[in-house]
Amino acid sequence: MATKTLGVKQGAPRTKAKTAPVKSERRIVETAQEARGGEPGPSVLALLIVSTIAAGFVLAIVWFMFFRT
Protein backbone atom coordinates (compact mmCIF):
# COMPACT_ATOMS: atom_id res chain seq x y z
CA MET A 1 0.00 0.00 0.00
CA ALA A 2 1.50 3.33 -1.04
CA THR A 3 1.52 6.28 1.34
CA LYS A 4 0.37 9.71 0.31
CA THR A 5 2.85 12.57 0.61
CA LEU A 6 0.29 15.38 0.28
CA GLY A 7 2.05 17.00 -2.65
CA VAL A 8 5.50 17.11 -1.03
CA LYS A 9 8.22 15.52 -3.09
CA GLN A 10 10.27 12.97 -1.22
CA GLY A 11 13.88 14.11 -0.86
CA ALA A 12 13.15 17.66 -1.96
CA PRO A 13 15.66 20.10 -0.45
CA ARG A 14 14.28 22.46 2.15
CA THR A 15 15.05 26.06 1.42
CA LYS A 16 14.62 28.88 3.87
CA ALA A 17 12.71 31.75 2.38
CA LYS A 18 14.56 35.02 2.80
CA THR A 19 12.09 37.50 4.21
CA ALA A 20 12.76 40.99 5.40
CA PRO A 21 12.21 41.71 9.09
CA VAL A 22 8.84 43.25 9.83
CA LYS A 23 8.77 46.64 11.52
CA SER A 24 6.04 47.10 14.09
CA GLU A 25 5.88 50.43 15.92
CA ARG A 26 9.57 51.21 15.25
CA ARG A 27 10.63 47.74 16.52
CA ILE A 28 11.99 44.98 14.32
CA VAL A 29 9.99 41.79 14.75
CA GLU A 30 11.65 38.51 13.79
CA THR A 31 10.77 34.90 14.30
CA ALA A 32 12.76 32.94 16.88
CA GLN A 33 14.59 31.07 14.12
CA GLU A 34 15.59 34.33 12.42
CA ALA A 35 16.78 35.84 15.70
CA ARG A 36 19.01 32.82 16.46
CA GLY A 37 20.40 32.76 12.92
CA GLY A 38 23.70 34.51 13.65
CA GLU A 39 26.88 32.57 14.23
CA PRO A 40 28.79 33.57 17.39
CA GLY A 41 32.23 33.28 15.80
CA PRO A 42 35.63 33.55 17.50
CA SER A 43 35.02 36.99 19.00
CA VAL A 44 32.58 35.51 21.53
CA LEU A 45 35.21 32.99 22.64
CA ALA A 46 37.80 35.74 23.00
CA LEU A 47 35.39 37.85 25.04
CA LEU A 48 34.63 34.90 27.31
CA ILE A 49 38.32 34.16 27.89
CA VAL A 50 39.29 37.80 28.52
CA SER A 51 36.38 38.44 30.88
CA THR A 52 37.09 35.24 32.85
CA ILE A 53 40.75 36.20 33.27
CA ALA A 54 39.77 39.75 34.28
CA ALA A 55 37.32 38.40 36.87
CA GLY A 56 40.08 36.16 38.26
CA PHE A 57 42.42 39.15 38.62
CA VAL A 58 39.73 41.15 40.42
CA LEU A 59 39.04 38.28 42.82
CA ALA A 60 42.78 37.82 43.44
CA ILE A 61 43.22 41.54 44.21
CA VAL A 62 40.27 41.52 46.61
CA TRP A 63 41.62 38.41 48.32
CA PHE A 64 45.12 39.88 48.72
CA MET A 65 43.74 43.18 50.05
CA PHE A 66 41.21 41.86 52.55
CA PHE A 67 41.70 38.17 53.34
CA ARG A 68 45.48 37.70 53.40
CA THR A 69 46.75 36.64 56.82
C-alpha positions as CSV (number, residue, x, y, z in Angstrom):
1,M,0.0,0.0,0.0
2,A,1.5,3.3,-1.0
3,T,1.5,6.3,1.3
4,K,0.4,9.7,0.3
5,T,2.9,12.6,0.6
6,L,0.3,15.4,0.3
7,G,2.1,17.0,-2.6
8,V,5.5,17.1,-1.0
9,K,8.2,15.5,-3.1
10,Q,10.3,13.0,-1.2
11,G,13.9,14.1,-0.9
12,A,13.1,17.7,-2.0
13,P,15.7,20.1,-0.4
14,R,14.3,22.5,2.1
15,T,15.1,26.1,1.4
16,K,14.6,28.9,3.9
17,A,12.7,31.8,2.4
18,K,14.6,35.0,2.8
19,T,12.1,37.5,4.2
20,A,12.8,41.0,5.4
21,P,12.2,41.7,9.1
22,V,8.8,43.2,9.8
23,K,8.8,46.6,11.5
24,S,6.0,47.1,14.1
25,E,5.9,50.4,15.9
26,R,9.6,51.2,15.2
27,R,10.6,47.7,16.5
28,I,12.0,45.0,14.3
29,V,10.0,41.8,14.8
30,E,11.7,38.5,13.8
31,T,10.8,34.9,14.3
32,A,12.8,32.9,16.9
33,Q,14.6,31.1,14.1
34,E,15.6,34.3,12.4
35,A,16.8,35.8,15.7
36,R,19.0,32.8,16.5
37,G,20.4,32.8,12.9
38,G,23.7,34.5,13.6
39,E,26.9,32.6,14.2
40,P,28.8,33.6,17.4
41,G,32.2,33.3,15.8
42,P,35.6,33.5,17.5
43,S,35.0,37.0,19.0
44,V,32.6,35.5,21.5
45,L,35.2,33.0,22.6
46,A,37.8,35.7,23.0
47,L,35.4,37.9,25.0
48,L,34.6,34.9,27.3
49,I,38.3,34.2,27.9
50,V,39.3,37.8,28.5
51,S,36.4,38.4,30.9
52,T,37.1,35.2,32.8
53,I,40.8,36.2,33.3
54,A,39.8,39.8,34.3
55,A,37.3,38.4,36.9
56,G,40.1,36.2,38.3
57,F,42.4,39.2,38.6
58,V,39.7,41.1,40.4
59,L,39.0,38.3,42.8
60,A,42.8,37.8,43.4
61,I,43.2,41.5,44.2
62,V,40.3,41.5,46.6
63,W,41.6,38.4,48.3
64,F,45.1,39.9,48.7
65,M,43.7,43.2,50.0
66,F,41.2,41.9,52.5
67,F,41.7,38.2,53.3
68,R,45.5,37.7,53.4
69,T,46.7,36.6,56.8
